[in-house]
Amino acid sequence: MNKLKVALLYGGTSSEREISIKSGKAVEKALKNLGIKFKAFDPAEKENFINSLLEFNPDIAFIALHGKTGEDGTIQGVLEFLNIKYTGSDIKTSAICMDKSLTKDILKSHNIIVPEGYTVKAVKQLEGIDISFPVVVKPNSEGSSIGVSIVENETQLKIAVEKALKLDKTVIVERFIKGREITVGILNGEPLDIIEIKVKKGFYDYHNKYLSEETEYICPAEIEENLYRKIQEIALQIYNILGCKGVARIDFILEKDKPYFLEINTIPGLTDHSLIPKAAAVKGLKFEDLVLRIIEGALQ
């Protein structure tokens, strides 16, 4: 492993650039501690990025990019064209998982429970749809809860959809489910412990994810043992149905004993506020161990 050359990719051009840089810096520190030779690259540099990457000639690329062009199959396609191995899921899986609506449709066909909802491409499409409030409005292909709103009436709904359409050409409007926010990480095909997320105010939005010091994370989540195992099994089933590789994180809302799938992250955050490192730590994996496992999984 000491002879390995790793190209660390972070930054990018998506709305999650800032989070990607935080993830990248954390991985950078881990690679230094592991004594692995690496060089950091930012795809935002475009042509210079490709030329520098080819000149470095890495054995593998560690992708710490979040959001569009990083998590949607774009960078994966570039790396495959350049014949460079990379961490995480392949082009097809990345593209599917970035499309929340398509992911839900695929999982529904496999009897995974998802919130009922609609997709719209314009505010006028809301006319004639029978909507029971409250509902959640979110861009179809954004992460980190960017552009997400919980709305209580038609006026709020139109404003929320207009806001989300500025970020994405397709917007999801789905039933708001009141329950416990939980997430399950999968590392190289093995479920990690379940984390329950408790926020002091509002919901698990961008502020509560990355900025608030009041958000509470309970791991392992306090869930009855049989249900706990069932949720882990469902998460692994989702991971396998979608063809994920490496590390992924699956988010649910637990309504009593019914877990509703919300979304999947194929390149989950690796910041000091991120959930995968928290769950890995409960398993006894230090951050460096986690990074090493991600690399090893991609090399297999």
C-alpha positions in Angstrom: 0.0 0.0 0.0 3.0 2.3 0.6 3.9 2.1 -3.1 0.3 3.2 -4.1 -0.2 6.5 -5.8 -3.6 8.1 -5.0 -5.1 11.0 -6.9 -7.4 12.8 -4.4 -10.2 14.6 -6.1 -12.2 17.3 -4.3 -13.7 20.7 -4.9 -15.5 20.6 -8.1 -18.2 23.0 -9.4 -21.4 21.8 -7.7 -23.4 23.6 -5.0 -21.7 21.3 -2.5 -18.1 22.5 -3.4 -17.5 23.8 0.2 -18.4 20.4 1.7 -16.3 18.6 -0.8 -13.3 20.6 0.2 -13.9 19.8 3.8 -14.2 16.1 3.0 -11.1 16.3 0.8 -9.0 18.0 3.5 -9.9 15.3 6.0 -9.0 12.5 3.6 -5.8 14.4 2.7 -4.8 14.4 6.4 -5.6 10.6 6.7 -3.5 9.8 3.6 -0.5 11.7 5.1 -0.9 9.8 8.4 -1.1 6.5 6.4 2.1 7.3 4.6 0.4 6.9 1.2 1.7 8.9 -1.7 -1.0 11.2 -3.1 -1.7 14.4 -4.9 -4.8 16.6 -4.7 -6.7 17.6 -7.9 -9.7 19.9 -8.4 -11.9 19.2 -11.4 -12.9 22.8 -11.5 -9.6 23.5 -13.2 -10.9 21.6 -16.3 -8.2 21.1 -18.9 -5.4 21.6 -16.4 -7.1 19.0 -14.2 -6.9 16.3 -16.9 -3.4 17.1 -18.0 -2.1 17.1 -14.3 -3.9 13.9 -13.6 -2.4 12.1 -16.6 1.0 13.4 -15.7 0.7 12.1 -12.1 -0.4 8.7 -13.5 -2.2 7.4 -10.3 -3.0 3.8 -9.4 -6.4 5.0 -8.1 -8.5 8.1 -7.7 -10.1 8.8 -4.4 -13.3 10.7 -5.2 -14.3 13.2 -2.4 -16.6 15.2 -4.7 -20.2 15.8 -3.8 -23.2 16.8 -5.9 -23.4 17.3 -9.7 -20.5 16.3 -11.9 -18.9 14.5 -8.9 -21.6 12.1 -7.7 -23.7 11.8 -10.8 -21.4 9.6 -13.0 -19.7 12.5 -14.8 -16.3 12.3 -13.1 -16.6 8.5 -13.1 -17.0 8.6 -16.9 -13.9 10.8 -17.2 -11.8 8.4 -15.1 -13.0 5.4 -17.0 -12.1 7.1 -20.3 -8.6 7.8 -18.8 -8.4 4.2 -17.6 -8.0 5.2 -13.9 -9.5 3.1 -11.2 -11.7 5.0 -8.7 -13.4 4.7 -5.3 -17.2 4.3 -5.1 -19.9 3.3 -7.5 -19.7 3.1 -11.2 -21.1 5.5 -13.9 -24.6 3.9 -14.1 -25.2 3.5 -10.4 -23.9 7.0 -9.7 -26.3 8.5 -12.3 -29.3 6.5 -11.1 -28.7 7.3 -7.4 -28.3 11.0 -8.1 -31.8 11.0 -9.6 -34.0 10.7 -6.5 -37.2 10.1 -8.5 -35.7 7.4 -10.6 -34.2 5.7 -7.5 -37.6 5.7 -5.8 -39.3 4.2 -8.8 -36.7 1.4 -9.0 -36.9 0.6 -5.3 -40.7 0.7 -5.4 -40.6 -2.1 -8.0 -38.6 -4.1 -5.4 -41.2 -3.5 -2.6 -39.1 -0.9 -0.7 -41.4 1.6 1.1 -41.0 5.2 -0.2 -43.0 8.3 0.5 -45.8 8.9 -2.0 -45.2 11.9 -4.2 -44.9 13.6 -7.6 -42.3 15.2 -9.8 -42.9 18.5 -11.5 -40.9 20.6 -14.0 -43.0 23.8 -13.6 -45.2 25.4 -11.0 -48.3 25.2 -13.3 -48.0 21.3 -13.1 -49.2 21.6 -9.5 -52.7 22.4 -10.7 -55.0 19.4 -10.6 -52.7 17.4 -8.3 -54.4 16.3 -5.1 -52.0 17.3 -2.4 -52.4 16.7 1.4 -50.2 19.0 3.5 -47.6 19.1 4.9 -45.3 18.0 2.1 -41.6 18.1 1.4 -40.3 19.9 -1.7 -36.8 19.1 -2.9 -34.7 19.3 -6.1 -34.4 15.9 -7.8 -30.6 15.9 -8.1 -29.1 18.0 -5.2 -27.6 16.8 -2.0 -26.8 18.1 1.5 -30.5 19.1 1.8 -29.9 22.1 -0.5 -33.2 23.6 -1.7 -35.3 21.4 0.6 -38.5 22.9 2.2 -41.3 21.5 4.3 -44.5 23.4 3.4 -48.0 23.6 5.0 -50.1 25.3 2.3 -50.5 26.1 -1.4 -48.8 29.5 -1.2 -45.7 28.0 0.5 -45.8 25.2 -2.0 -45.5 27.4 -5.0 -42.7 29.5 -3.4 -40.8 26.3 -2.5 -41.2 24.8 -6.0 -40.0 28.0 -7.6 -37.0 28.0 -5.3 -36.1 24.4 -6.0 -36.5 24.9 -9.8 -33.7 27.4 -9.7 -31.4 24.5 -8.6 -32.8 21.7 -10.7 -35.1 21.2 -13.7 -37.1 18.5 -11.9 -38.6 18.9 -8.4 -40.0 16.3 -6.1 -43.1 17.0 -4.0 -43.7 14.2 -1.5 -45.7 13.4 1.6 -44.1 14.7 4.8 -43.6 11.7 7.2 -43.3 12.5 10.9 -40.9 10.1 12.4 -37.3 9.5 13.5 -34.5 10.5 11.1 -32.1 7.6 10.8 -29.3 6.7 8.4 -27.4 3.5 7.6 -23.9 3.4 6.2 -22.7 0.5 4.0 -19.0 0.0 3.7 -17.8 -2.5 1.0 -21.1 -4.5 1.3 -21.3 -4.5 5.1 -23.9 -2.4 7.1 -22.5 -0.1 9.8 -24.5 0.7 12.9 -27.6 2.9 12.5 -27.4 6.5 13.5 -30.4 8.5 14.7 -30.3 12.2 14.0 -32.1 14.6 16.4 -32.2 18.3 15.7 -33.2 21.0 18.1 -35.1 23.1 15.6 -36.5 22.5 12.1 -35.3 19.4 10.2 -31.9 18.0 9.2 -31.2 20.8 6.7 -27.8 22.2 5.6 -27.5 24.3 8.8 -28.2 21.4 11.1 -25.9 19.1 9.0 -22.8 21.2 8.8 -23.0 24.3 11.0 -25.0 23.5 14.1 -23.3 22.2 17.2 -26.7 21.3 18.7 -27.6 18.4 16.3 -27.5 15.1 18.3 -26.3 11.8 16.8 -27.2 8.6 18.5 -25.2 5.6 17.4 -26.1 2.8 17.7 -29.7 4.1 17.4 -32.0 3.0 20.2 -34.2 0.7 18.2 -35.6 -2.7 19.1 -33.2 -5.4 18.0 -35.3 -7.2 15.4 -36.3 -3.9 13.8 -32.7 -2.7 13.9 -31.5 -5.7 12.0 -34.4 -5.4 9.5 -33.5 -1.8 8.8 -29.8 -2.8 8.2 -31.0 -5.6 5.9 -33.2 -3.2 3.9 -30.3 -0.8 3.6 -28.1 -3.5 2.3 -30.8 -4.7 -0.1 -31.1 -1.1 -1.5 -27.3 -0.9 -1.9 -27.3 -4.2 -3.9 -30.4 -3.4 -6.0 -28.8 -0.2 -7.1 -25.4 -1.8 -7.7 -23.5 0.4 -5.3 -19.8 -0.2 -4.5 -17.5 1.0 -1.7 -19.1 3.3 0.8 -22.7 4.6 0.6 -25.3 6.0 3.0 -29.0 5.4 3.0 -31.4 7.8 4.7 -34.8 6.8 6.2 -37.6 8.2 8.1 -38.8 5.7 10.7 -42.5 6.1 11.3 -43.2 3.8 14.3 -41.8 0.5 13.0 -42.0 1.4 9.2 -38.8 2.6 7.6 -39.4 4.9 4.6 -36.5 5.2 2.2 -35.7 8.9 1.5 -32.5 8.9 -0.6 -29.0 7.4 -1.0 -25.6 9.1 -1.1 -23.0 7.3 -3.1 -20.2 9.7 -2.0 -21.2 10.5 1.5 -19.5 13.3 3.4 -16.2 12.7 5.2 -16.1 15.9 7.2 -15.9 16.3 11.0 -19.7 16.6 11.0 -20.3 13.6 8.7 -22.2 10.4 9.6 -20.1 7.7 8.0 -17.0 8.5 10.1 -19.3 8.5 13.2 -20.7 5.1 12.4 -17.3 3.7 11.5 -15.9 4.9 14.8 -18.5 2.8 16.7 -17.3 -0.2 14.7 -13.8 0.6 16.0 -12.5 2.1 12.8 -10.4 5.3 13.0 -10.8 7.8 10.2 -7.5 6.5 8.7 -8.9 2.9 8.8 -12.1 4.1 7.0 -10.1 5.7 4.2 -7.9 2.6 3.9 -11.0 0.4 3.7 -12.5 2.6 1.0 -9.3 2.3 -1.1 -9.0 -1.4 -0.5 -12.6 -1.9 -1.6 -12.0 -0.1 -4.8 -8.8 -2.1 -5.6 -10.5 -5.5 -5.2 
